[in-house]
């Protein structure tokens, strides 16, 4: 998986779901807040590292995931 979408519970309300870009760098899942261009390539600028044990696949093709943990900014 290079790029995917991740859904997670909002810190403001556990019933509210938010989404963001999921990117894996060196085997670590990252929730990307902002992107930037470096040498013509799109790379994560601001991101939050996620616990891989709390990441669950939500689609058969691997493009949608849900995160069952607290997202800390």
Secondary structure by P-SEA (a helix, b strand, c coil): cccbbbbbbbcccccbbbbbbbbbcccccccccbbbbcccbbbbcbbbbbcccccccccccccbbbbcccccc
